[in-house]
């Protein structure tokens, strides 16, 4: 009797493995970029992944990459079509007609979020982004805690970018909040293989806060004085998060500012270049 039970169990396990393999192969086939790219395949693959049996770690990673690539390809296709429609609309001489058509086109973009796609305008072009949490939520059980936290931060950047067209596009308070998220992750995942990515995010937000961007400088062009909002944000961060990893860098920066009457100087330039430059 025991032998019969063992045999039945083995057959069931084998059948389950074969079924999982077939499911994986069907999803791979659906996400084949060599065939015509269709939005419907995103929904089809999403449903198949949701209903599938347990994937192996290797299969889960592979499907995440394939799914992300497929959505990205669909996004690029949609962005190109939308840009062509915009150009056609703008070629018209009827201003009222133009406004109405642009409003209609803008409304048509929103439903693409159901496919994990965000469409936006940048530097005069229509661009697309894959929504990180659309992917992460689908594969949530396969992700590490570090991957989940990074996905949530990435979603913030896609939904509300901190930098666009060489300008800081969020408040300095929000920059501080995102820096704190990175500091928390750096402490929590200091030994994780994803730590380098976390450290890069940390440096990115420090750079935006202290060095700014081409069109959002932290120092006044004429007086060279530190922007009052930047100064207050740094002061608040140091006071509210004394043990955060970035606080040491912020304290060093403020010490340099104090020595130089809160104006930019060769000392601050060298500090920013050595400490938080994101250039390779």
C-alpha positions as CSV (number, residue, x, y, z in Angstrom):
1,X,0.0,0.0,0.0
2,X,2.9,2.3,0.9
3,X,4.5,1.7,-2.5
4,X,1.3,2.5,-4.3
5,X,0.9,5.7,-2.4
6,X,4.5,6.7,-3.2
7,X,4.0,5.9,-6.8
8,X,0.8,8.0,-7.0
9,X,2.5,10.9,-5.3
10,X,5.5,10.8,-7.7
11,X,3.1,10.8,-10.7
12,X,1.2,13.8,-9.3
13,X,4.5,15.7,-8.7
14,X,5.7,14.9,-12.2
15,X,2.4,16.1,-13.6
16,X,2.6,19.3,-11.6
17,X,6.1,20.0,-12.8
18,X,5.2,19.3,-16.5
19,X,2.1,21.6,-16.1
20,X,4.3,24.4,-14.6
21,X,6.8,24.0,-17.5
22,X,4.0,24.3,-20.0
23,X,2.6,27.4,-18.3
24,X,6.0,29.0,-18.3
25,X,6.6,28.2,-22.0
26,X,3.1,29.6,-22.9
27,X,3.9,32.8,-21.2
28,X,7.3,33.1,-22.9
29,X,5.5,32.5,-26.3
30,X,3.0,35.2,-25.5
31,X,5.8,37.7,-24.7
32,X,7.7,37.0,-27.9
33,X,9.1,40.3,-29.1
34,X,9.8,38.9,-32.6
35,X,6.1,38.8,-33.3
36,X,3.7,41.7,-33.7
37,X,3.5,43.6,-30.4
38,X,0.0,44.0,-29.0
39,X,-1.3,45.5,-25.8
40,X,-3.7,42.5,-25.4
41,X,-0.7,40.3,-24.9
42,X,0.2,42.2,-21.7
43,X,-3.2,41.4,-20.2
44,X,-3.0,37.8,-21.4
45,X,0.4,37.3,-19.9
46,X,-0.6,39.0,-16.7
47,X,-3.5,36.7,-16.3
48,X,-1.4,33.6,-17.1
49,X,1.2,34.6,-14.6
50,X,-1.4,35.2,-11.9
51,X,-3.1,31.8,-12.4
52,X,0.1,29.8,-13.0
53,X,1.6,27.4,-10.5
54,X,4.8,28.1,-8.6
55,X,7.7,29.2,-10.9
56,X,11.3,28.3,-10.2
57,X,13.4,31.3,-9.1
58,X,15.1,31.2,-12.5
59,X,11.8,31.2,-14.3
60,X,10.4,34.0,-12.2
61,X,13.5,36.2,-12.9
62,X,13.3,35.4,-16.6
63,X,9.6,36.2,-16.8
64,X,10.0,39.5,-15.0
65,X,12.6,40.5,-17.6
66,X,10.5,39.4,-20.5
67,X,7.4,41.0,-19.2
68,X,9.2,44.3,-18.5
69,X,10.8,44.3,-22.0
70,X,7.4,43.5,-23.6
71,X,5.6,46.3,-21.8
72,X,8.5,48.7,-22.6
73,X,8.2,47.8,-26.3
74,X,4.5,48.4,-26.2
75,X,5.0,51.7,-24.4
76,X,7.5,52.9,-27.1
77,X,5.0,51.9,-29.8
78,X,2.2,53.7,-28.2
79,X,4.3,56.8,-27.5
80,X,5.4,57.0,-31.1
81,X,1.8,56.7,-32.3
82,X,0.6,59.4,-29.8
83,X,3.5,61.7,-30.9
84,X,2.4,61.3,-34.6
85,X,-1.1,62.2,-33.6
86,X,0.0,65.3,-31.7
87,X,2.0,66.5,-34.7
88,X,-1.0,65.9,-37.0
89,X,-3.2,67.9,-34.6
90,X,-0.8,70.8,-34.2
91,X,-0.5,71.1,-38.0
92,X,-4.1,72.4,-38.1
93,X,-5.0,76.1,-38.2
94,X,-8.1,75.8,-36.1
95,X,-7.1,76.6,-32.5
96,X,-10.4,75.5,-31.0
97,X,-10.3,72.3,-32.9
98,X,-6.7,71.7,-31.8
99,X,-7.5,72.2,-28.1
100,X,-10.4,69.8,-28.3
101,X,-8.4,67.1,-30.1
102,X,-5.4,67.4,-27.7
103,X,-7.8,67.1,-24.7
104,X,-9.2,63.9,-26.3
105,X,-5.8,62.6,-27.0
106,X,-4.6,63.3,-23.4
107,X,-7.7,61.3,-22.1
108,X,-6.8,58.4,-24.3
109,X,-3.4,58.1,-22.6
110,X,-4.7,57.3,-19.1
111,X,-6.1,53.8,-19.9
112,X,-2.6,52.7,-20.8
113,X,-1.8,52.5,-17.1
114,X,-3.9,49.4,-17.0
115,X,-1.1,47.8,-19.1
116,X,1.6,49.2,-16.8
117,X,2.5,52.0,-19.2
118,X,2.9,55.7,-18.4
119,X,3.0,58.2,-21.2
120,X,4.5,61.7,-20.7
121,X,6.1,64.6,-22.5
122,X,9.8,65.4,-22.0
123,X,12.0,67.9,-23.9
124,X,9.4,68.2,-26.6
125,X,9.0,64.4,-27.2
126,X,6.4,61.9,-26.1
127,X,8.1,59.2,-23.9
128,X,6.9,56.1,-22.1
129,X,7.8,54.3,-18.9
130,X,7.0,50.9,-17.4
131,X,5.3,51.2,-14.0
132,X,7.7,49.3,-11.6
133,X,4.9,48.3,-9.2
134,X,2.9,46.8,-12.0
135,X,5.7,44.3,-12.4
136,X,6.6,44.0,-8.8
137,X,3.1,43.3,-7.5
138,X,2.7,40.5,-10.1
139,X,5.9,38.8,-8.9
140,X,5.7,40.0,-5.3
141,X,6.2,36.6,-3.6
142,X,9.3,36.0,-5.6
143,X,11.0,39.3,-4.6
144,X,13.3,40.0,-1.7
145,X,12.5,42.8,0.8
146,X,15.2,44.9,-0.8
147,X,13.7,44.4,-4.3
148,X,10.2,45.4,-3.0
149,X,11.5,48.6,-1.3
150,X,13.4,49.6,-4.5
151,X,10.4,48.9,-6.6
152,X,8.3,51.2,-4.4
153,X,10.9,54.0,-4.7
154,X,11.1,53.5,-8.5
155,X,7.3,53.8,-8.7
156,X,7.6,57.2,-6.9
157,X,10.1,58.3,-9.5
158,X,7.9,57.2,-12.5
159,X,4.7,58.7,-11.1
160,X,6.3,61.9,-9.8
161,X,9.9,62.3,-11.2
162,X,12.3,64.2,-9.1
163,X,14.3,65.4,-12.2
164,X,13.0,66.2,-15.6
165,X,14.3,68.4,-18.4
166,X,17.4,69.2,-16.3
167,X,15.1,70.7,-13.5
168,X,14.2,69.4,-10.1
169,X,10.4,68.8,-10.3
170,X,9.5,68.0,-6.7
171,X,9.8,70.0,-3.5
172,X,13.0,69.9,-1.4
173,X,11.0,68.4,1.4
174,X,10.0,65.5,-0.9
175,X,13.7,65.2,-1.9
176,X,14.5,64.9,1.8
177,X,11.8,62.3,2.2
178,X,13.1,60.2,-0.6
179,X,16.7,60.5,0.7
180,X,15.4,59.2,4.1
181,X,13.8,56.2,2.3
182,X,17.3,55.4,0.9
183,X,19.0,55.9,4.2
184,X,16.5,53.5,5.8
185,X,17.2,50.9,3.1
186,X,20.9,51.4,3.3
187,X,20.8,50.5,7.0
188,X,18.3,47.7,6.6
189,X,20.1,46.1,3.6
190,X,23.7,46.9,4.2
191,X,24.8,43.3,3.5
192,X,22.3,42.8,0.6
193,X,23.6,42.2,-2.9
194,X,21.4,45.1,-4.0
195,X,23.1,47.5,-1.7
196,X,25.1,49.2,-4.5
197,X,21.8,50.2,-6.2
198,X,20.6,51.6,-2.9
199,X,23.8,53.5,-2.4
200,X,23.4,54.9,-6.0
201,X,19.9,56.1,-5.2
202,X,21.2,57.7,-1.9
203,X,23.9,59.6,-3.8
204,X,21.4,60.7,-6.5
205,X,19.1,62.4,-4.0
206,X,22.0,63.9,-2.1
207,X,23.3,65.3,-5.3
208,X,19.9,66.8,-6.2
209,X,19.6,68.3,-2.8
210,X,23.1,69.8,-2.5
211,X,24.3,70.2,-6.0
212,X,21.0,70.7,-7.8
213,X,20.6,70.4,-11.6
214,X,21.4,72.5,-14.6
215,X,18.1,74.4,-14.3
216,X,17.7,74.1,-10.6
217,X,20.9,75.4,-8.9
218,X,21.1,75.4,-5.0
219,X,23.0,78.7,-5.1
220,X,21.8,82.1,-6.3
221,X,23.4,83.1,-9.6
222,X,24.3,86.6,-8.5
223,X,24.9,86.4,-4.7
224,X,26.1,82.8,-4.7
225,X,24.1,82.3,-1.5
226,X,22.6,79.0,-0.7
227,X,18.9,78.7,-1.5
228,X,17.0,79.2,1.8
229,X,14.7,76.2,1.1
230,X,17.7,74.0,0.6
231,X,19.4,75.3,3.7
232,X,16.2,74.7,5.8
233,X,15.7,71.2,4.4
234,X,19.2,70.2,5.3
235,X,18.9,71.7,8.8
236,X,15.6,69.9,9.3
237,X,17.0,66.6,8.0
238,X,20.0,66.8,10.4
239,X,17.7,67.6,13.4
240,X,15.0,65.0,12.6
241,X,17.3,62.1,11.5
242,X,20.6,62.5,13.5
243,X,21.5,58.8,13.0
244,X,20.7,58.6,9.3
245,X,23.7,57.7,7.0
246,X,23.4,60.8,4.9
247,X,23.4,63.1,8.0
248,X,27.2,62.9,8.3
249,X,27.5,64.3,4.8
250,X,24.9,66.9,5.4
251,X,26.7,68.1,8.5
252,X,30.0,68.4,6.6
253,X,28.3,70.4,3.9
254,X,26.7,72.8,6.4
255,X,30.0,73.3,8.2
256,X,31.6,74.3,4.9
257,X,28.6,76.6,4.3
258,X,29.0,78.3,7.7
259,X,32.8,78.9,7.1
260,X,32.0,80.5,3.8
261,X,29.0,82.7,4.8
262,X,26.6,80.2,3.2
263,X,28.0,81.0,-0.3
264,X,29.4,78.6,-2.9
265,X,33.2,78.4,-2.9
266,X,36.0,76.3,-4.2
267,X,35.8,74.4,-0.9
268,X,32.1,73.5,-1.4
269,X,32.8,72.7,-5.1
270,X,35.5,70.3,-4.2
271,X,33.4,68.7,-1.4
272,X,30.4,68.2,-3.8
273,X,32.7,66.8,-6.5
274,X,34.4,64.3,-4.1
275,X,31.4,63.4,-2.0
276,X,28.3,63.2,-4.1
277,X,29.1,63.6,-7.7
278,X,27.1,61.1,-9.8
279,X,29.4,61.4,-12.7
280,X,31.6,58.4,-13.5
